[in-house]
Amino acid sequence: MQIEIKNKLNDNELFRIKRMKEVIKTTHPHGHKDYLEIIYLTQGEGLHQIDHHRFPVSGNSLYLVMPGQIHNWELTAIPRGFVVMVQKDFLLGHPLYDALFQTFPLAFGSGYRLESTGATVEGIFESIENEYVVRKPNYEAVVQTYLLLLFNLLKRESHTGRSQPEPPLLRSFFELVAVHYKTRHEVAWYAGELNVTAKTLNGNSRKFLDKTAGAVINEKLTAEAKRLLLYSQANLGEIAYELGFTDPSHFNKFFKRQTGVLPSIYRKGIS
């Protein structure tokens, strides 16, 4: 299977919004190397796969496809909505830059159902579209402000019912992972460094992040693997050893389990 790159932005184009093509389609897995894609659908049916996550398609659904992620559609009804493409440089110096591109773990999930805020979110996209079409003075800053509002609403969705900040145990865990993820892949090691049991660490991670501590480690490894595959000249064996895998075949199995494709196919398609 060949993974292709779909770069819909022109040279030096940092931002674009367009309407979703109103066609029933099944697309091959593909990726976007350097830009974030934000898709909001007001209607549609089917499935949307982003890396190894499969999301149902319906009205009031929003999807984030981060740079380097692989996604594809299996639509069974005509979709309607918006597609926003944002180069990283469009948000340089903006509060969203770190939140979207520098935060670990990822601050935002890949898929959202926005039934209670659908009308508000649709209004945001319509306002962004209007700014993009009319292009009055300072429209880029206005678009950035609308994007900040959108992501604040998504943050509220992500933390529904959660008023407490992340517990100190998890913050310490994140800091350890950021330093040791290449050499330590085992939850038990991190738990030992934090003087808790693996069960306690996993329990905290599940409660706050809805994922295991092992999944957090794997996400960090996968993100770094993608970065090396996209931007370094190292061969697959060198990447495998740099990430702490004793055998390149283990790295291949890990990467395919996380993304759905082998690292060699990922590199060919997204390079």
C-alpha positions as CSV (number, residue, x, y, z in Angstrom):
1,M,0.0,0.0,0.0
2,Q,1.4,3.4,-1.0
3,I,0.7,6.3,1.3
4,E,0.4,9.6,-0.6
5,I,1.0,13.2,0.4
6,K,-1.8,15.6,-0.3
7,N,-0.6,19.1,-0.1
8,K,-3.5,21.3,-0.9
9,L,-1.8,24.5,0.0
10,N,0.2,26.6,-2.5
11,D,3.7,27.7,-1.9
12,N,3.9,30.3,0.8
13,E,0.2,29.8,1.6
14,L,-0.2,29.6,5.3
15,F,-4.0,29.2,5.7
16,R,-7.0,28.2,3.7
17,I,-10.7,27.4,4.4
18,K,-13.0,25.7,2.0
19,R,-16.2,23.8,1.9
20,M,-16.1,20.0,2.2
21,K,-16.7,18.4,-1.2
22,E,-20.2,17.1,-1.2
23,V,-19.5,13.7,-2.6
24,I,-19.8,10.1,-1.2
25,K,-16.3,8.7,-1.4
26,T,-13.8,6.3,0.1
27,T,-10.2,7.7,0.1
28,H,-6.9,5.9,0.3
29,P,-4.9,6.6,3.5
30,H,-2.9,9.8,3.0
31,G,-1.2,12.4,5.1
32,H,-0.2,16.1,5.3
33,K,3.4,16.7,6.2
34,D,3.5,20.3,7.4
35,Y,-0.1,21.5,8.2
36,L,-2.9,20.9,10.5
37,E,-6.3,20.1,9.0
38,I,-9.5,20.9,10.9
39,I,-12.6,19.4,9.5
40,Y,-16.1,20.3,10.8
41,L,-19.1,18.4,9.4
42,T,-22.7,19.6,9.7
43,Q,-23.9,16.3,8.2
44,G,-22.6,13.1,6.8
45,E,-22.3,9.4,7.6
46,G,-19.6,6.8,7.5
47,L,-16.2,6.4,9.1
48,H,-13.1,8.6,9.4
49,Q,-9.9,6.9,10.4
50,I,-7.0,9.0,11.8
51,D,-3.9,6.9,12.5
52,H,-5.3,3.9,14.4
53,H,-8.5,5.6,15.6
54,R,-11.8,5.1,13.8
55,F,-14.5,7.7,14.3
56,P,-18.1,7.6,13.2
57,V,-19.1,10.4,10.8
58,S,-22.2,12.4,11.7
59,G,-23.4,15.9,11.9
60,N,-21.8,18.2,14.4
61,S,-18.5,16.2,14.2
62,L,-15.0,17.8,14.3
63,Y,-11.8,16.1,13.4
64,L,-8.2,17.2,13.8
65,V,-5.6,15.7,11.5
66,M,-2.2,16.8,12.9
67,P,1.0,17.1,10.7
68,G,2.3,13.7,9.9
69,Q,-0.9,11.8,10.8
70,I,-2.5,9.4,8.3
71,H,-6.2,9.5,7.6
72,N,-8.8,8.3,5.2
73,W,-12.6,8.5,4.7
74,E,-15.2,5.8,4.2
75,L,-18.3,8.0,3.6
76,T,-21.7,6.5,3.0
77,A,-23.7,9.7,2.7
78,I,-23.0,13.2,1.3
79,P,-20.9,15.2,3.8
80,R,-21.4,19.0,4.3
81,G,-19.1,21.2,6.3
82,F,-15.8,23.0,6.3
83,V,-12.1,22.1,5.9
84,V,-9.5,24.4,7.4
85,M,-5.8,24.0,6.6
86,V,-3.3,25.7,8.9
87,Q,0.5,25.7,8.4
88,K,2.4,25.8,11.6
89,D,4.0,29.1,10.7
90,F,0.5,30.7,10.6
91,L,0.4,30.4,14.3
92,L,4.0,31.3,15.2
93,G,4.0,33.5,18.2
94,H,0.4,32.7,19.0
95,P,-0.7,30.9,22.1
96,L,-2.1,28.0,20.0
97,Y,1.3,27.2,18.6
98,D,2.6,25.5,21.7
99,A,-0.7,24.0,22.6
100,L,-1.1,22.3,19.2
101,F,2.5,21.5,18.2
102,Q,4.7,21.5,21.3
103,T,2.6,19.9,24.1
104,F,3.0,16.4,25.4
105,P,0.8,14.5,25.7
106,L,-1.3,16.0,22.8
107,A,-3.6,18.7,24.2
108,F,-6.4,17.8,21.9
109,G,-7.9,14.6,20.6
110,S,-8.5,13.7,17.0
111,G,-12.3,13.5,17.0
112,Y,-15.2,15.4,18.7
113,R,-19.0,15.2,18.8
114,L,-20.3,18.7,19.3
115,E,-24.0,18.3,19.6
116,S,-24.4,20.9,22.4
117,T,-22.2,23.5,20.8
118,G,-22.8,22.7,17.1
119,A,-24.5,26.0,16.2
120,T,-21.7,28.0,17.9
121,V,-19.0,26.0,16.2
122,E,-20.7,26.3,12.8
123,G,-20.9,30.1,13.3
124,I,-17.2,30.2,14.0
125,F,-16.4,28.4,10.7
126,E,-18.8,30.7,8.8
127,S,-17.1,33.7,10.3
128,I,-13.6,32.4,9.4
129,E,-14.8,31.7,5.9
130,N,-16.1,35.3,5.6
131,E,-12.9,36.8,6.9
132,Y,-10.9,34.6,4.4
133,V,-13.1,35.6,1.4
134,V,-13.4,39.3,2.2
135,R,-9.9,39.8,3.5
136,K,-10.3,43.1,5.3
137,P,-7.2,44.6,6.9
138,N,-5.8,42.4,9.7
139,Y,-8.0,39.5,8.7
140,E,-5.3,37.0,9.6
141,A,-5.3,38.1,13.2
142,V,-9.1,37.9,13.3
143,V,-8.9,34.4,11.9
144,Q,-6.4,33.4,14.6
145,T,-8.8,34.8,17.3
146,Y,-11.6,32.7,16.0
147,L,-9.3,29.6,16.0
148,L,-8.4,30.4,19.6
149,L,-12.1,30.5,20.5
150,L,-12.7,27.2,18.7
151,F,-9.9,25.4,20.5
152,N,-11.0,26.8,23.9
153,L,-14.4,25.3,23.2
154,L,-12.7,22.0,22.3
155,K,-10.7,22.2,25.5
156,R,-14.0,22.5,27.4
157,E,-15.3,19.4,25.6
158,S,-12.2,17.5,26.4
159,H,-12.5,18.3,30.1
160,T,-16.2,18.0,30.6
161,G,-16.8,17.4,34.2
162,R,-13.1,17.9,35.1
163,S,-12.3,21.0,37.1
164,Q,-9.1,19.9,38.6
165,P,-5.7,20.3,36.9
166,E,-3.7,17.2,36.1
167,P,-2.4,15.6,39.3
168,P,1.3,16.1,40.3
169,L,1.9,12.4,39.7
170,L,1.0,12.6,36.1
171,R,3.0,15.8,35.6
172,S,6.0,14.1,37.0
173,F,5.3,11.1,34.8
174,F,5.2,13.3,31.7
175,E,8.5,14.9,32.6
176,L,10.1,11.5,33.1
177,V,8.7,10.3,29.8
178,A,10.0,13.3,28.0
179,V,13.6,12.5,29.2
180,H,13.7,8.7,29.1
181,Y,11.2,7.5,26.5
182,K,14.0,6.4,24.1
183,T,15.5,4.1,26.6
184,R,12.7,3.1,28.9
185,H,9.4,1.8,27.4
186,E,8.1,0.0,30.5
187,V,5.4,1.4,32.7
188,A,6.9,-0.5,35.7
189,W,10.1,1.5,35.4
190,Y,8.3,4.9,35.5
191,A,6.2,3.7,38.4
192,G,9.3,2.7,40.3
193,E,10.9,6.1,39.7
194,L,7.8,7.7,41.0
195,N,7.5,5.4,44.1
196,V,4.1,4.1,43.1
197,T,2.8,0.9,41.7
198,A,2.2,0.4,38.0
199,K,-1.5,-0.1,38.9
200,T,-1.6,3.4,40.6
201,L,0.1,5.1,37.7
202,N,-2.2,3.4,35.2
203,G,-5.2,4.3,37.3
204,N,-4.3,8.0,37.4
205,S,-3.6,8.0,33.7
206,R,-6.9,6.3,32.9
207,K,-8.9,8.7,35.1
208,F,-7.4,11.9,33.8
209,L,-6.5,11.0,30.2
210,D,-8.8,8.1,29.5
211,K,-5.7,6.1,28.4
212,T,-3.1,3.9,30.1
213,A,0.4,5.1,31.0
214,G,1.7,2.7,28.4
215,A,-0.3,4.5,25.7
216,V,1.2,7.8,26.8
217,I,4.7,6.3,26.4
218,N,3.8,4.8,23.0
219,E,2.4,8.1,21.8
220,K,5.6,9.9,22.6
221,L,7.6,7.1,20.8
222,T,5.3,7.3,17.8
223,A,5.5,11.1,17.5
224,E,9.3,11.0,17.6
225,A,9.4,8.1,15.1
226,K,7.3,10.2,12.7
227,R,9.6,13.2,13.2
228,L,12.7,11.1,12.4
229,L,11.0,9.4,9.4
230,L,9.9,12.7,8.0
231,Y,12.8,15.0,8.7
232,S,16.0,12.9,9.2
233,Q,18.2,11.0,6.8
234,A,18.7,8.1,9.2
235,N,17.8,4.6,7.9
236,L,15.1,2.5,9.5
237,G,17.6,0.5,11.5
238,E,19.3,3.6,12.9
239,I,15.9,5.1,13.9
240,A,14.9,1.8,15.6
241,Y,18.0,1.8,17.7
242,E,17.8,5.5,18.5
243,L,14.3,4.9,19.9
244,G,15.5,2.0,22.1
245,F,14.3,-1.0,20.0
246,T,16.8,-3.9,20.1
247,D,15.7,-5.1,16.7
248,P,14.3,-3.2,13.7
249,S,11.6,-5.8,13.3
250,H,10.3,-4.8,16.7
251,F,10.2,-1.2,15.6
252,N,8.3,-2.2,12.5
253,K,5.7,-4.1,14.4
254,F,5.3,-1.2,17.0
255,F,4.9,1.5,14.3
256,K,2.4,-0.5,12.3
257,R,0.4,-1.2,15.5
258,Q,0.3,2.5,16.3
259,T,-0.3,4.0,12.8
260,G,-1.6,1.1,10.6
261,V,1.3,1.2,8.2
262,L,5.0,0.2,8.2
263,P,7.6,2.9,8.8
264,S,9.0,2.4,5.3
265,I,5.6,3.0,3.7
266,Y,5.0,6.0,5.9
267,R,8.3,7.6,4.9
268,K,7.7,7.1,1.2
269,G,4.3,8.5,1.3
270,I,4.8,11.6,3.6
271,S,8.2,12.6,2.4
